[in-house]
Amino acid sequence: MEYFRAGAALEREMNRSRPCVGAGLVSLIVAALLIFLPQRVVAHSADVLLARLRLQDGPEVTLQVTADVQGNPWLRHAPNPVEVLGAGLRIVLPSGRSFSLSELGKPKITLHQGFEPPSPVAITFDPGEAIPELLTATWIWRPSESPLRLEVPLGNPNSVLFWKTAPGTEEPSLGWQVLVSGDQSREVSLPAPLSPLHWNWMAYTAVTVAGGGLLLQGALLFLRARRHFARSAQSQATSPDRIES
């Protein structure tokens, strides 16, 4: 599997994105990219992760990470590739705090062939090979701080093609990056105001159910206590020492 075809495919992509740039300058930019991008990103292959951060008008953001599990030696023999993916990427907040994607909870998993969403670099496959089955893990959360950074921790052997999309569009925004072990992305500012106390429907449901359960339990305890006192009063009223002659 070959994610990036050096030279022609990359040049066509840049020409499409910036049609006004002269051919000479495009060739110079392409040459510079081929020099500075890691060799495994340019020539090969399945150890490239695709990370797409989708911004929305609301307070939620979505991060989709796509990998060729069978072709990636880092994931191929892992007991749980999704856990490895989640632990191998981190979100960094401006306060200095950071957390792995795994700490966001269980992602939604989809298996598919080919990569349909628009990407900043042409994603192609070897013509002589079958299109591999790709795995996409999707995390959705509500950040409490902005801007965010994506970090590839030290020890992660993969390169990560990282880009973002603006609300209401699937087209990649300008400023895509290729990150390697130890890198952090540029800051990504969220378009919507942060509202960490604005709960979603699941939080409301959980609080409502818990509150209803407490109220029901309190009502049952009250009824039991009332019945107990009523029986005690009746017993005292009918006891022999209280019966008048």
C-alpha positions in Angstrom: 0.0 0.0 0.0 1.4 3.4 -0.9 -0.2 6.4 0.7 2.0 9.0 -1.0 3.3 8.9 -4.5 6.3 11.1 -4.6 6.6 13.8 -7.2 3.8 13.7 -9.7 0.8 13.0 -7.4 2.0 15.5 -4.8 2.6 18.1 -7.5 -0.8 17.6 -9.0 -2.4 18.0 -5.6 -0.6 21.3 -4.9 -1.4 22.5 -8.4 -5.1 21.8 -7.7 -5.0 23.6 -4.4 -3.0 26.6 -5.7 -3.7 27.0 -9.4 -2.1 30.5 -9.5 1.4 29.3 -8.4 3.9 29.1 -11.2 5.2 25.7 -12.3 8.8 26.6 -11.3 7.8 27.5 -7.7 5.6 24.4 -7.5 8.5 22.2 -8.5 10.7 23.9 -5.9 8.1 23.3 -3.2 7.7 19.7 -4.2 11.5 19.2 -4.1 11.7 20.7 -0.7 8.9 18.5 0.6 10.6 15.4 -0.8 13.8 16.4 1.0 12.4 17.2 4.4 9.6 14.6 4.7 10.6 11.4 6.4 11.6 8.8 3.8 8.9 6.3 4.9 6.2 8.9 4.3 7.3 9.6 0.8 8.0 6.1 -0.4 5.9 3.8 1.7 3.4 2.9 3.2 1.3 1.3 5.9 3.1 2.9 8.8 1.4 6.2 8.0 -1.6 7.1 10.1 -4.3 9.5 8.8 -5.6 11.8 11.5 -8.5 14.1 10.6 -9.8 16.7 13.1 -13.3 17.8 12.3 -14.4 21.0 13.8 -18.1 21.8 14.3 -20.2 24.7 15.1 -21.1 23.3 18.5 -18.7 22.5 21.4 -17.9 19.0 20.2 -14.9 18.0 18.0 -14.3 14.8 16.2 -10.9 13.1 15.6 -10.8 10.2 13.1 -7.6 8.1 13.0 -7.3 5.7 10.1 -4.7 2.9 9.8 -3.9 -0.2 7.7 -3.7 -2.6 10.6 -2.6 -5.7 8.6 0.1 -3.7 6.8 1.4 -1.8 9.8 4.0 -3.8 11.8 3.2 -1.6 14.9 -0.4 -2.7 14.9 -0.4 -6.1 13.1 0.5 -8.2 16.1 -1.2 -6.0 18.8 -3.8 -7.8 20.8 -6.0 -4.7 20.5 -5.0 -2.4 17.7 -7.5 0.2 18.8 -6.0 0.5 22.2 -2.6 0.9 20.7 -3.9 3.6 18.4 -5.5 5.4 21.3 -2.5 5.2 23.5 -0.1 6.3 20.7 -1.6 9.8 20.1 -2.2 12.6 22.6 -4.1 15.8 22.9 -2.2 18.7 24.4 -4.0 21.6 26.1 -2.7 25.2 26.5 -2.6 24.7 30.3 0.1 22.1 29.8 -2.2 19.1 30.6 -2.3 16.3 28.0 -4.2 13.0 27.7 -4.2 10.1 25.3 -7.1 9.4 23.0 -7.8 6.3 25.0 -8.7 8.5 28.0 -11.6 9.9 25.9 -13.4 6.6 26.1 -14.1 3.9 23.6 -14.2 5.1 20.0 -16.5 4.2 17.2 -14.8 1.7 14.9 -15.4 1.2 11.2 -13.8 -1.1 8.7 -13.6 -0.1 5.1 -11.6 -0.3 1.9 -10.1 2.8 0.4 -10.2 6.3 1.9 -13.2 8.3 0.6 -13.0 11.7 2.5 -11.0 14.4 0.7 -7.4 14.5 2.0 -4.6 17.1 1.5 -2.4 14.6 -0.3 -3.5 12.0 -2.8 -3.9 8.6 -1.2 -3.3 5.8 -3.7 -2.5 2.1 -3.6 -0.2 -0.2 -5.5 -2.0 -1.2 -8.7 -0.8 -4.8 -8.4 -2.1 -5.3 -4.9 -5.6 -5.6 -3.5 -6.9 -2.5 -1.7 -6.3 -3.2 2.0 -9.0 -3.1 4.6 -8.6 0.1 6.7 -9.6 0.7 10.3 -11.0 4.1 11.4 -11.3 4.9 15.1 -13.5 8.0 15.8 -13.4 9.9 19.1 -15.9 12.7 19.9 -15.5 14.9 22.9 -16.1 18.4 24.3 -12.8 20.2 25.0 -12.5 22.4 28.0 -9.7 24.4 26.6 -8.6 25.9 23.3 -6.4 25.8 21.3 -5.5 22.1 21.0 -2.5 20.3 19.7 -2.1 16.7 18.5 1.1 15.0 19.8 2.9 11.9 18.5 4.6 10.6 21.7 8.2 9.4 21.6 8.3 5.7 20.8 5.5 5.8 18.3 7.2 4.6 15.1 4.4 5.9 12.8 4.2 9.1 10.8 0.9 10.9 11.1 -0.7 12.9 8.3 -2.7 15.4 10.3 -5.2 17.9 8.9 -8.4 19.6 10.0 -11.7 20.5 8.4 -13.8 23.6 9.1 -17.5 23.3 10.2 -19.8 22.3 7.4 -17.2 21.1 4.9 -15.2 17.9 4.3 -12.5 19.8 2.4 -9.1 19.9 4.3 -8.1 23.3 5.6 -4.8 24.8 4.8 -1.9 23.9 7.1 -1.8 20.1 7.0 1.2 18.5 8.6 3.2 15.3 8.7 4.2 14.5 12.3 6.7 12.0 13.5 7.7 10.7 16.9 8.1 13.5 19.4 6.2 16.1 17.2 3.3 18.3 18.1 1.0 19.9 15.6 0.4 23.6 15.3 -2.4 25.0 17.5 -5.9 24.4 16.4 -8.4 26.9 17.7 -12.0 25.8 18.2 -14.6 27.9 16.4 -17.3 27.6 19.1 -17.2 29.0 22.6 -16.2 26.4 25.1 -19.0 25.4 27.5 -17.6 22.6 29.7 -20.8 22.8 31.9 -23.1 22.3 29.0 -24.0 18.7 29.3 -25.1 16.4 26.6 -28.3 14.4 26.6 -26.5 11.3 28.1 -25.4 13.4 31.1 -28.9 14.8 31.5 -30.3 11.3 31.3 -27.9 9.9 33.9 -28.5 12.7 36.3 -32.3 12.5 35.8 -32.3 8.7 36.4 -30.0 9.0 39.5 -32.2 11.8 40.9 -35.4 9.9 40.2 -33.9 6.9 41.9 -33.0 8.9 45.0 -36.4 10.5 45.2 -38.1 7.1 44.8 -35.9 5.6 47.5 -36.7 8.5 49.8 -40.4 8.1 49.2 -40.3 4.4 50.0 -38.3 5.0 53.2 -40.9 7.7 54.2 -43.8 5.3 53.6 -42.1 2.5 55.6 -41.4 4.8 58.5 -45.0 6.1 58.4 -46.4 2.5 58.5 -44.0 1.6 61.3 -45.2 4.5 63.5 -48.8 3.8 62.6 -48.5 0.2 63.7 -46.6 1.2 66.9 -49.4 3.7 67.8 -52.1 1.1 67.1 -50.3 -1.5 69.2 -49.9 0.9 72.1 -53.6 1.9 71.9 -54.8 -1.7 72.0 -52.4 -3.0 74.7 -54.0 -4.5 77.9 -52.7 -1.8 80.3 -54.4 0.8 78.2 -57.9 -0.9 78.1 -60.2 1.0 80.4 -62.5 -1.1 82.7 
